Amino acid sequence: MEYYAGDFFEFRGILVIEHTPDGKSRGLQNSQLKFYSDNVDITRSGKLKTRGKKEIEVRYNGKAIGKFTITVK
């Protein structure tokens, strides 16, 4: 997905899989996740204001569980 300055962050379609210590896996619902950029919650109203690479942190139940990078043009 491409992002441009002024776009809102789109989290629908992102699939997050939880792997438990007992070897089980399950998909987490997007409604259970929060997405942060620069410690700002961008899950519901995250307007991407500046260009460049942005690290997105994924949180589940308040705990950071992963990160990925997007590019804003």
N, C-alpha and C positions, 0 to 999 in steps of 0.2 A: 504494500500500500504506500502511496506517495502522500506526503504532507507538505503543505505550503504555509508560510507565515500567515497567521489569521485563521487557519483551520482549527477545528476542534478535534481532540484526540478521539479516535474511534476504537473502542475495545471489543465491540461485538465481532465474533468470529475468531477471537483469540482462544486457543485451547490450552488449558493448564492441567497437567496430570500430576496427581499426588502419588508418590511411592512411599508406602508405609514400611516400618521396620520389619513387619512380618511378611514382606514380599508381595503384598497386594497393591493394586493400582486402581485409581478412580479419577474420573474427570471432575474438576471443580467447576461449579456454575459461575458464570461471570458475576451474578448477583452476590456471590460470596467473596469477591475479590475487590481490591482497591488498587489503583495505579497512581504512582507518584513520580513527579519530575522535580528535581531540586527541592525535595521535601514538601511539595505542594500537591495535594490530592487533585488529580486531573480526571478522576473517574467519570464524573457527571458533567462538569462544566470546564473542562481543561482546554482553554484556548491556547494554542501554540503560537506564542507572540514573536519569537525570534528564530532566525535561521541557524542551521548548524546541526551537529549531532547531539541528540538528547538521550540520556540514559533513563530508561523507564524501570522503576522498581515495582514489583508485584508483591502485594501483601494479602495475607489470608489470616483472618482472626487477629489482625494487628501485627502479625509477624512477617518480616520480609522473607519471601520464599524464592525469589528469582529476580533477574534483571535482563533487559534486552535494550538494544539501541535502535533508535529511529533517526532518520535524517529529515530535517525540515528545510525545504528549499525556499 
